[in-house]
C-alpha cells in the first residue's frame, strides 16, 4: 500500500481528467466470471488521455516497482480472491474507430472497443465516433452494403485488444485471419506498429503473449458485403451462442483449448466422462456444455481454479490427454 501511495504522490495521474483512478477496486466488477479480489490500484484512461496516458501509467508503475496487468473486458481472465497487488490498467475507456479507409476496407479499432460493437459498426457501415451520426459513402448506402470479415465474432464478449492478444477463434475462423497490423507500446515504452506475419500466429496464440507490452489498436482488412446477409450471419452466431448457454451464467466461455490430436473437441471429451454438473463451491461444470465452467452463485476464484484442475486431472487419468487452459489465471 505504501508503494501505491508513492505512485499517487509522485505523479499527476490522480488529478488528471483524462484518467479514472480507484484504490481497492473490486475486480469481480470487471470480469465476466464475477469473481476476484481488489486491485491495489485500478486505472482507466479515457479517449482524451489515449496512448500518452497509458504510457504514463506504465512508466510510473515501473519506477515504483509495481506490477501491471492490462485488462480488456475481462472475458477470459480469473483474478485471485486476494486481488492484484499492483496496477490494473483497464482499456475500456480507449475505444472506437481510430481510422477507416473506405476504398481499401482497412479499419483501425482501439484496443478497448467491445468486440460485438466492432462487428456491428463494420456491418452497418457506421464509422463515426460512438455517439455521433454515422458517416458513410454514398455508393455503399445506395447498394445497402456493409463491411464483412469480423461477423463470426458477433456475440462474443471481450475487447479488440484482448481478442488480438488471445487470437480469438470460433466457427473455424480466427481474428488473425483479418489482421493487418497491431499498434503497441512495447517493453521500452516505445510506440510501435507490428505487421501481421502468419508464422508468428497460431491456434489461440499471438506473438504478444508473455510480453510486457500494451496493445493500443489493431488494423483489419474488411470487404464490402450485402448488409442484410451480414446482419443475418451475425444474428445466427449470436443465437447459436445463446442456444449453447454462453449467457446463462457468469462464465469465461471455453475453459480449455481444443487439440486436434485428441480427435474430438475437448467439450465432448469432458461430456463423455460424465463431468457435466461437477461442482466445487459455487463453481460448476455447466450442465449444458462440458467445456464451460460457470459461476452458479457465490463462486470464488479458488473454486474455479480447483474445478479446472480437477477436470484436467480426471481427463489425464482416464484418457491420457493433457488439457491446456484457455482462460488466464492472475
Secondary structure as the mmCIF struct_conf table of DSSP 4:
data_model
#
loop_
_struct_conf.conf_type_id
_struct_conf.id
_struct_conf.beg_label_comp_id
_struct_conf.beg_label_asym_id
_struct_conf.beg_label_seq_id
_struct_conf.end_label_comp_id
_struct_conf.end_label_asym_id
_struct_conf.end_label_seq_id
HELX_RH_AL_P HELX_RH_AL_P1 UNK A 2 UNK A 9
TURN_TY1_P TURN_TY1_P1 UNK A 10 UNK A 10
BEND BEND1 UNK A 11 UNK A 12
TURN_TY1_P TURN_TY1_P2 UNK A 13 UNK A 15
TURN_TY1_P TURN_TY1_P3 UNK A 17 UNK A 18
STRN STRN1 UNK A 19 UNK A 26
HELX_RH_3T_P HELX_RH_3T_P1 UNK A 27 UNK A 30
BEND BEND2 UNK A 31 UNK A 31
TURN_TY1_P TURN_TY1_P4 UNK A 32 UNK A 33
STRN STRN2 UNK A 38 UNK A 45
TURN_TY1_P TURN_TY1_P5 UNK A 47 UNK A 49
HELX_RH_AL_P HELX_RH_AL_P2 UNK A 50 UNK A 64
TURN_TY1_P TURN_TY1_P6 UNK A 65 UNK A 65
STRN STRN3 UNK A 68 UNK A 71
BEND BEND3 UNK A 72 UNK A 76
STRN STRN4 UNK A 77 UNK A 78
TURN_TY1_P TURN_TY1_P7 UNK A 81 UNK A 82
STRN STRN5 UNK A 84 UNK A 90
TURN_TY1_P TURN_TY1_P8 UNK A 92 UNK A 93
BEND BEND4 UNK A 94 UNK A 94
BEND BEND5 UNK A 96 UNK A 96
STRN STRN6 UNK A 97 UNK A 101
TURN_TY1_P TURN_TY1_P9 UNK A 102 UNK A 105
STRN STRN7 UNK A 106 UNK A 110
TURN_TY1_P TURN_TY1_P10 UNK A 111 UNK A 112
BEND BEND6 UNK A 113 UNK A 113
STRN STRN8 UNK A 114 UNK A 114
HELX_RH_AL_P HELX_RH_AL_P3 UNK A 115 UNK A 124
TURN_TY1_P TURN_TY1_P11 UNK A 125 UNK A 125
BEND BEND7 UNK A 128 UNK A 128
TURN_TY1_P TURN_TY1_P12 UNK A 130 UNK A 131
BEND BEND8 UNK A 132 UNK A 132
HELX_RH_AL_P HELX_RH_AL_P4 UNK A 138 UNK A 143
TURN_TY1_P TURN_TY1_P13 UNK A 144 UNK A 144
STRN STRN9 UNK A 145 UNK A 148
BEND BEND9 UNK A 149 UNK A 150
HELX_RH_3T_P HELX_RH_3T_P2 UNK A 151 UNK A 153
TURN_TY1_P TURN_TY1_P14 UNK A 154 UNK A 155
BEND BEND10 UNK A 158 UNK A 158
STRN STRN10 UNK A 159 UNK A 159
HELX_RH_AL_P HELX_RH_AL_P5 UNK A 160 UNK A 166
TURN_TY1_P TURN_TY1_P15 UNK A 167 UNK A 167
STRN STRN11 UNK A 169 UNK A 170
TURN_TY1_P TURN_TY1_P16 UNK A 171 UNK A 172
STRN STRN12 UNK A 173 UNK A 174
HELX_RH_3T_P HELX_RH_3T_P3 UNK A 175 UNK A 178
STRN STRN13 UNK A 179 UNK A 185
TURN_TY1_P TURN_TY1_P17 UNK A 187 UNK A 188
BEND BEND11 UNK A 189 UNK A 189
STRN STRN14 UNK A 191 UNK A 195
HELX_RH_3T_P HELX_RH_3T_P4 UNK A 198 UNK A 200
STRN STRN15 UNK A 202 UNK A 202
TURN_TY1_P TURN_TY1_P18 UNK A 203 UNK A 204
STRN STRN16 UNK A 205 UNK A 205
TURN_TY1_P TURN_TY1_P19 UNK A 207 UNK A 210
BEND BEND12 UNK A 212 UNK A 212
STRN STRN17 UNK A 214 UNK A 221
STRN STRN18 UNK A 223 UNK A 226
HELX_RH_AL_P HELX_RH_AL_P6 UNK A 227 UNK A 243
TURN_TY1_P TURN_TY1_P20 UNK A 244 UNK A 248
BEND BEND13 UNK A 249 UNK A 249
STRN STRN19 UNK A 250 UNK A 254
STRN STRN20 UNK A 256 UNK A 256
HELX_RH_3T_P HELX_RH_3T_P5 UNK A 260 UNK A 262
BEND BEND14 UNK A 263 UNK A 264
HELX_RH_AL_P HELX_RH_AL_P7 UNK A 266 UNK A 272
TURN_TY1_P TURN_TY1_P21 UNK A 273 UNK A 274
TURN_TY1_P TURN_TY1_P22 UNK A 276 UNK A 277
STRN STRN21 UNK A 279 UNK A 280
TURN_TY1_P TURN_TY1_P23 UNK A 281 UNK A 282
STRN STRN22 UNK A 283 UNK A 285
TURN_TY1_P TURN_TY1_P24 UNK A 287 UNK A 288
TURN_TY1_P TURN_TY1_P25 UNK A 290 UNK A 291
STRN STRN23 UNK A 292 UNK A 295
BEND BEND15 UNK A 297 UNK A 298
HELX_RH_AL_P HELX_RH_AL_P8 UNK A 301 UNK A 319
STRN STRN24 UNK A 325 UNK A 325
BEND BEND16 UNK A 327 UNK A 327
STRN STRN25 UNK A 328 UNK A 329
#
